[in-house]
Every structure is written in structure tokens, then in C-alpha cells.
Amino acid sequence: MLAFQLDRRPFQVFLAALFLAGIGPNHLLADGKDSGHPPPKPVPAKVDSPTPLTERERWTLERMEQLEKRVAELESKSNPAAAKPEQATAPEAAPASVTNAAELGSNVVSSEAAVPAMKSREQGNAAKPEKAAPFAFADFAWLTGNARTKESPMDTKFFTPEIRADIDYIYDFNHPKDNTISGSSEVFRANEVQVTQLGVGGDFHYDNVRARLMTQFGLYSQTTPRNDASPARGQWNLDKAYRYLSEAYGGYHFNALHGINVDAGIFMSYIGLFIYYQFDNWTYQSSYVSSNTPWFFNGVRIQIFPTEHLKIEPWFTNGWQSYGRFNSRPGLGFQILWRPNGWLSVLGNQYALGEDALNTPGRVRYHTDDSIQIQYYDKPEKFLDKAAFTLTGDMGCEHGGGVNCTGNSAKGPKQSFLGYMVYNRLWFDRDRYGLTIGGGQINNPGRYLVLLPPINGATAASGTPYFTENPGDPYKAWDVSGTFDWMPSQYITFRWEYNHRAANVPYFSGSGGVTPPGGNNGAPGAFVCLSGFTTCNGSPTNTWLPDLRKSENRLNMAILVKF
């Protein structure tokens, strides 16, 4: 039996007396006015009760329970200090515990960031936070570049672990005999099962202190560092020191505005919209705008959330996707992310002032990368339940050191970048299936952002005479793709994808491959002479030549896992 507490306020005693006198709950509205309706039919007592109550007694007790709950709510409104601790404590505006699994300040903010705010709404006004957590007002799992996982099954107060696996099989219709794919920052070997990445790490969060670690075992540990020329300047083998890390930073969360995070280390850049991890993207092979621009920065970022809809993020970096500096000047940049509602996301990335050409001081780089994502259809009850598209445009140039942005011949050839990509995605059967169609184009005279083919083991630092990157060298390319995803669980994606890629110059691996007979000869920056010749200088009769083609067609099949 529910004991009525006599030490309540007189108003409570009065209400209880009314109930005992037989006035039903429907006679009183939330504002205390009479509804004019008769009381509901009594609820019969359970037949298995050891001491059965009368129908009237059971009805009265149930209404008293409702009354006590209502009185508690009124007390919490009039005296918040008297509320229960779990109701009175509001979540922080931008919890330090929510990092890349719900990264507050990257291109992506997982739907997990919305959990504290949703819980507070359920608890009522007594638990309403003074300032809402940024981007917690809607579910943004539909965005490309954003993980669709809703929860972490191993989350704790101190640590949120994260495990990623990316295993692929790439069928290249060019059939390169050395199984080497050129010109991609996502796929690297043909006609083999390969581990692109196995990542183990997670987010540490306690007392407003933040840290994140994510490893990259597999092909990423070799292919990503080879695209960075900065370790060739100075000592200590930066590429070896960092090659097994995709993210590694620490920082602090300040409870100001809607949250401010200050982090230093290696963090995702989000230039090009698509994220480094394929699980989070709509496609496996992203278009050139994304594939040829930075995945990460090494430096310091400050994530400022003036409102729950806006993020401003300044960067101070060593350079353009580089472990160190290329010359004497670091790079500066910032990101602006605006989400006014649950169906629109606007992203702008700006980069400037970095001298990012190895051993070419005075050559300064500028770049702007801007994207919009729109969810234009959302019918969860339909078989086709969701649809969205994204459009990204990039512009950039370099000036100084023998090049310029406009093509003025007196100052050197034009060194610029212009590109776009557009994708449309459909979801089916409660997001179990996905279909994405898209592609893009780039024009990059000077080739300063074009990925160097790995001919004879060439790297960004060594260069290769077989594919030069001299000022004014032309490069135009375009691609289209179709991607089908099966997602039986929020933690796994089975992906099938077709890619067609083309360029105006020979660039992609052909059937002859890009590896000399007998393997790499140890001098990737020089021509490889045929047997019997010690000096060849590129002579067609004396020099080995890689097999480069102007186009390629591929089937990408992958299993992607994220916990």
C-alpha cells in the first residue's frame, strides 16, 4: 500500500483529500481547471492479489501515485535545489567525453552527441541544460564523412574504445602484372585480398581532459607516409615515427559558450569532405577533390562552438598533410561548419600561407574547399526511406618560387587547382541498403596536388622522371562511380563499387605494371636502364618504361567494420 505522507504542504493534503473524497483525476487538468468530464471506469484489481482491493481503492491508489509524481514535478520547478541530483545536474554544453566517436568539432558529429540532450528533454524542465550540446538537436548519421554507429557497446566514463577494420578486394580491368594500382589514396593493390587498415584506439575523457588515439596497421601505414615529402628535410625519420598513427592528439575542453576544445597532435583535416575512414563515407574510392587533398594535419586546432548550430575551428599546422615543415613557414587555416537544421550541413575549409613545396622556399599555397549536404527526402516508413546529395567545390593556387596563380609568363607558369565532386545517395529498407552515384573533375596545372604514381618505388620526396611534377605540367582528370552497400548491422558494411577514372595524360597502371623487371632498383628518382646499359637517360631503346594508361576501370569489394 502506498502510504500518504502527512508532512507534505497543505496544498498536497488538500489534493489528496479531494481524491479520497472520490474526485477523479480527469476532473483536474494540469492547470487545475475542471475538465467537466466524468471519472473513467474503475480498473479492476488483479485476481492474483493475496488481499484483493476493491475497485474503488485500487483506482484511488493509482491516482494518488500520479498525484505524488505531479507534486514532485511542481516542487522541482519551484525549488530546483530540492530536485533529485540526477535531475538537477545538466550535461555540459560540449562534453569532453564525446570525441571522434561523436567528434565535437570535426566535419562529423556523430548522433551519439545528441544523447545527453535527448535524455535531458525526457527528464523534463528540471534537467534542461543551460546550453545545448552542439549539433545534438538532430541525427546527422546520414552525412557522408560521418559514422552511422549510434552507440559504443564498450563505452565507459573514462574511455570510449574504437576498433576499425577495412579489408578489400580490388578487381582492376587493366590487370597490372605487378598488382600495383596508381593514383589513389584509398586503394593500392589489384586482384588480391588486402588489409587497408586495422585501427585500434579510442577516446580518453575525464575532468575535461581529452585525448584520442587511432592506429593504422595495414597498407595505410605504408601508403599515406609516402605521399608526404617533409620527412626528407632534416633527421629523425618522421615517416617511421608516425606511420602507424592516423590520429594522435591531446587537449582540454573549456565550458565556455557551447564548448571550446583545444587539441594538439595529428587530427583529421576534412578538406575534401570525405573522411579518411571508408566506413564513414558513401563511397570507397572518393573523387579527386577528396582523394588529392589532405586527410590529416599535424599541429594545433581550436574548436569554438558559439551556438549549437555553428563551429569555428582555426588551425596552426606544420604543413599540407605533412608530419613536418617543407620549408621555413608553417600553414594556417580554419574550418566553419554550420548546421541550421537536421537536413542541411554547410562546410567550409580554408588554407593559406604554407610553403608546401619541398626545398622551394617562397612558394606559397592557398586553397578553399567548400561543401553542402542536403537530405531532401526522409520517409522512414517507406521502402525508399531516405535520400541526400552533396556538392563540393575546390579552388587553389601557388605563387612564388617560379610560379604564379594567374599564368603571367613574366612570373612563371600557372600553378592552380580547380575541381568539384557531386554525389547522390539513396537508403532503402530502414537504412539496411544504400546506393550512391557520383563523380567529379579536377584541373591541376603544375600537378602539385596530383598523387605521384609509385613507379620503381617513387615517393613524394624522390619524385620520378616518368611522371614529372614541374611547374606548368598539365593534368586534367575525371571519374564516375556507383556504390551499393548492405548494412545488416550498424557496425558493419558490405560494399560493392564500380569506378571509371580517366586523365588527359598516361597516369594509371596498365597491364605491364609500374615495377621494373626484377623489382625496384633503388633509385626511384632516375631512369631505369635495360639490361646491358649503365647509362640510358630516357632513351626509348635503352630505358625500361612503366606501362601507364589514360584510364582505368575497377570493381571495389570491401568489408568495413567499426565498433
N, C-alpha and C positions, 0 to 999 in steps of 0.2 A: 504494500500500500504506500502511496506517495504521501508523506507527512507534510501538512501545510505549516509553513514556518510563521510563527506569530510575531517574530521580531522584524517583519517587513514594515515598510512605510504604511501609513493609514490608507493611502490610495490603493495599495495592493490588497489590504484586508477588505476594503470596500468592494473591489472587483471580485474577490473570492466569495464574499457573501452573496453577491449577485448570482454567481454560478451555483452556489449551494441552494439558492432560492429557486433555481430552475430556469434562469435566463440563459438561452443557448448562445453559442459563440457567433452565430450568424446574425444575432441581434446587434452586435457591436462591430463596426468597421475599424480599420486601422486608425482612423482619426477619431474614434469614439462615437460616431453618429449611429443612430438606429437605422438598420437596413430595411426594416419593415417586413422581413421575410420570417416565416415560422422556423423553429429549430428543425434540424434534419432528423430523419428517423433514427431511433437509437440503434447502436451497434450491439448485437448480441454477444454475450460473454462466451468465451471458449468453453467447449463441452468438457475438455480435459482438465479444467481448473480444479484443484483439490478442494477449494472453498468457493463455489460459484458465486459471482456477484450478480446483483440484479442489473437489469438493463440500464436502469437509471443511474446506478452507482458507477458502472463502467463508463457510461457516457460522461458523467461528471468528472471522473478522474482523468480521462483523456483530455478534456477541455482545460482542466487545471494545469496539466503538463504544458499545453500550448500557452496558457497564460503566463506560467513561470518563464518560458523561453522569451515571450514578448516583453515581460518586465525586465529581464536581463538585458535585452537589446536597448530598451529605453534607458536603463541605468548606464550602459556603456556610452550612449550618446550624451547624456547629461553629465557624466563623470568618467572621462576616458581613463583616468588613472586607476579606476576600480575594475577596469576590464581585465580579462584573463591575459597573462603575459603573452601567449601566442597570438592573441587578437590585437593587443596594443602595440606589438612590435612590427613596424612596417619594414619591408625589404629595402635594401639600399637601392639607390637610383640606378647604379650600374655595378652589380655585384662583382667583386674581384674573382669570385669562383667561376664566373662564366667567361671562358676564354674561347679558344678556337672551336671547341665543340659547340659553343654559342658565342662566337668571337664578337665582342662589342667593339667594333671599330675596324673590322676588315671589310672587304667588299661584301662579305656574307655575314649575316647574323642569324644563327640557327633558330628554329622555332622553340628550342629549349629556353631561350632568353625570355620568352613570354610566360613561362611557368610561374615565376614569383608574382607577376602582376595579376594573372588569372586567379591564383589562389587568394590574393587579397580581395579581389572582387567578390569571390564566393563567400568570404568571411564577413562581408558587409562593411558599412562605413567605418566601424571601429578599427578595421585593419587597412583602410585605404591609405596607400603610400602618399607622402607629401609630393614626391616627384616620381613619375612613371619611369620605369626602366626603358632605355632607348630601344626602339624598334620592337617592343614587346606587345604592341597593340594589334598585331596581325600575324598570321602564319605565312612566312616567306620561304617555305620549303620548295615552292615552285620555281624559284630563281635558278638559273644556271650559275655555277660557282658557289652554290650553297648546298651543304649536305642535307639530305632529306630525312635523316635519322631524327626521331622525336625525343629520344631519351638515351641515356647511357646506363646500361644494366649494372655497371660496376662503380657508379659514382659514390664518392664519399665527401665529407665536409672538407677534407684536406686535399684530395687528389681525384681528378677525373681522368681515368686511363683512356687511351685511344689506340686502336690497332687497325692497320690498313694493309690490304693485300691487293695487288694488281698483277694478274697473270694473263698473258695474251698469246695468241697465235695469229700471225700476220701472213696472209697469202698474197704475195706480190706477183702480179701477172707478167712482170719483166723477168722474173726468175733469175736474179743475180746469183752467179755461181759461188760467190763468197758470202752469200746470205746477208749482205750489208745493205741497209736502207739509208739513203742520203736525204738531207734536207728536212728533217723532222726533229722536234724536241720531245715527241711523245713515243714514237716507235723507231726501232733501231735494227732489228734482225728479222729476216724473212723466212717463212716456211719452217719455223721452229716454235716450240713452246718455250716462252721466256718469262722470267720474273722481272717485271719492270720496276716494281717497288714492293718491299715489305717494310712497313713503317710501324714502329713500336714507340710509344711515348705517352704524352698526355699533358694535362694542365694541373699545375700546383696553385693552390689558392688558400691563403689563410691570413687573417688580420690585415686585409687589404694588400697583401704582397702577392705578386703574380709571377709565374714562370711557366714556360712551355718548352717541351722537347718533343721533336718528331724525327725519327731516323729515316734513312733511305738506303736500305740494303737492296741489292739488285742492280739492274742496268743504270738506274738513275745515278748511282754513286760514281759511275764512270763517265756517263754521257753529259751530265749537267756541268761538272767542273771543266770538261774540255772546251766548253763554249765561253769560258772566262779567261781572258788573256792577262789579267792583272797579276797572277802569281809569278809571271815571268819577270816582274820588276822586283828586285830585292831577294831576300832569303826567307827561310823557314817554311817553304813548301806549303803555302796556304791551301792549295787544292787538295793536298793529302790531309791537312788538318781538319778540313770542313766537309770532305766529300761524303761522309756518312750522315750528315745532318741536313735536313730540309728546313727545319725551324729550330731555333735555339735562342731564347731570349728570357730576360727577367725584367720586372718592373713593379710599379706601385699604382694602386687605384686611389684617386682622391674623390671624396664625397662632396664634390662641388658641381654646380649646375645640375645636369642629368648624368654626371660622371666624367672624370678625366683620367685617362690611363697614360702613363709614361713608361715606355719599354725600350730596351736596348739589346741588340743582338741581330740575329738573322730572322726576318719576318717576311710574310707574303706581301708582294707588291700590288697585285691585282690590276696592273696595267695590261690591257688586252681582255679584260672581263673574265675569261675562263680561268679557273683556279689550277694550281699545279697538280692536284689530285683528280684523276679521271672519274672517280666515283661521284664527285660533286658536280660534274659537268653534264650537259646534254649530249655531248659527242665525245668520241675518243680522240680522234685527230682533229684538233682545232684549226681554224683557218690561219693564214699567215699573220694577220694583225695580232693575234694572240700568241701564236707559236714563236714569232720572231721578236717579241718584246719581253721585258723581264718577268720572271716568276717570283723572284725574291730580291730583297735589298739587305745589305749589311750596314747597320747604322742605328739611328735613334728615331723613334716616332713618338708623337704626342697625339693621342686620340681625345678630341674635345667634343662633348655632346651638349650643345646649347639647349636642345629640346629633344623630345622623344622621337622626332622625325628627322633629325639632322645630325650629321657627323662631319667635323672638320679635322683633318689629320695631316699636320706638317711632317716632313721627312728631312733628316740630315743623313746622307749616305756616303759610303766610300766611293760609289760609282754606279754605273748602269749594270745591274745584275753582276756584281763583282765582289770578290772577297776583299780585295784591296783597292788602292787607287791606281789609275793608269798613268797619271802624271802628278802634278802638284796641287790640283784643285779637286775638292770633293763635289758631290752633286747635291742639289737642293730640289725639293718638290713638295707636293701636297695632294691630298685627295679630299673631295667633297662628295658625300653620299646623302641623298635626300629621298625620303620615302613618305610622301604626304598621306598615303592610304595603303591599303593592303594589296592593290593591284598595279601599283606603279613604283618603279625604282629608277632613279637617275643618278649616274655615277660619273664623276669627272676626275681624271688623274693628270697632273701637270708636272713636268720635269724640266730643269734648266740648269745652266751654268757648269755642269760637269764637263771635264776634259777627258773624254772616254775613248780616245784612240791611243793605243799603246805607243809610247815613245814619240808622240806627236803633240808636244805642249802648244797651247794656244788654240787648238781646235775644240770649239765649244759646242755642246749638243743641247737642243731644245726639242721637247716632244709634248704633244697633247693627245690624250686618249679619253674619249667620251662615249658613254653608252646609255641606252634607255631600254628598260624591260617593262613590258606591259602584259598583264594577264587579262585577256579580252573575253574570256568565256570561263564560267565556273558553275557547273551543274552537277553536284556530287551524286544526285540520284539517277543520272543518265549514264549510258554505256560510254559515250564520249563525255567525260566528266570535266575536262579542263583543257584550256588552250592558251598559249602565250607566245610572244615573239620578242626578239631582241635585235637591236641595231647598234653597231659600234663603228665609230669613225676615228681615224688616227691621222695626225699630221706632225711632221717634224723636219728638222734640218740641222746641218752643222755649218759653222763658219770659222775661218781662221785656219792656219796651217796648210794653206794652198787650196782651200775650197771655200765656197760660199753658198748662201741659201737661194740666191736668185739666178745663178748661172752667168753672172758678169764675168766675161772672159779675162778681164784685167786682174781679177782676184782669184781666178781658178775656176774649175768646172763646178757645176751644180751638184750639191750633196743634200738630198732631201728624201723624205718618206711620205707617201700618201697611200692610204688604204682604208678598206671598210670590210665588214662582215655582217651578215644578217642570217638569223635562224628562226624557224617556227617549230614549235613543239606541241604535240597533242598527247593527252593522257587518256587511258581507257580503263574501264572496269575497276573503279576505285583506286586509280593510280598504280595498278599492277603492271600495266604495259605503257610504253612510251614510244612515240615516233617523232623523229626530228629530221627536218630537211633544211639545208642551208649551204652557205659558202661565202666566198669573198675574193677580193683582189688586192694587190699591192703594186706600187711603183717605187723602186728604191735605187735611183741612180747613185753610184758610189758603193752600193752593196754593204753599207756599214752596219745594217741590221740583218742581212741575209746570213743564215746559218751556213758555215763552211762545210762542204762535203768532206767526210773523213778519208780522203784519198791518201793511201800509204800512211795512215795513222796521223794525218794532219789535225792540228788543233787551232784554236783561235790565236794562240801565241805564235805557232810556227808558220801558219799560212801555207799555201800550196801554189806552185806555178800553174797547176792545171785548172784552177778556178780562182782568178785574181779578184782582189777587192780594192782596186785602185780608184782614186777619185775619178768620177765620171763614168765608170763601168756601168753599163745598163743592166737593169734587172726588172722584169715585169712578170707577174705570176698570178694565177687564179685557181680556184678549186671549188668543187661541189661535193656534198656528202649526203648520205641517207643513213640514219641510225635507228635501230629497233632495240628496245630494252624490255626485258622481262624482269620484274621486281617482285618475287614472291614474298619477300620479307624486307623490312626497312633496312636491314643490314647487308643486303647482297643485291647485285645487279648482274644479270647475264646480258651481254651486249654483242650485237652483230652490226657491222657497219661497212658501207661501201664508200671508197674515196676515189675521186678523179682529181689529179693535180697536174698542172701544166705551167711551163715557163717559156720565155722568149729565147732562152739560151739553154744549151745542154746542162742539166743540173741533177737529174735523178738517176739512180743506179740502173744500168742496163744489165743484160744477161752476162756480160763479161765481168761485171763487178768493178770494184774500186781498189782492189788489193793486188799488188804486183805478184808475178809468179814466184813462188817460194815464200811469200809473206812480206811484211813490211821490211824495208831495207835500212831503217833507222835514220833516214834523212828526209823527213816529210816536207821540208821547205825547198827541196831540189828535185829536178827531174830524175826519173829512174831510167838508167840505161839498160838496153837489152844485153843479153849475154854476149860477151866478147868486146864490149865497148866500155871504156872508162870515162870518156867524155862524150856527151851526146847533145847537151844544150837544147833539147827540144826538137831535135831533128826527127822528122816523121819516120825515117828509116832506121834510126839508131835508138829511139826512145820508146819505152813502154808507155802506152796511153790507157787511161781508165775508160771504161765504157759508160759514158754519160748520155742520158736521153732527155728530150724536152717534155716528156710526160710520163706519168705512171698511173696505174690502176691497182687498187688494193682492196682486200677484204680483211677487216679487223675483227677478231673474235676475242672477247675478254671476259674474265670473271673478276668482279670488283667487290671487295668486302670492306666494310667499315663497322667497327664496334665503338 
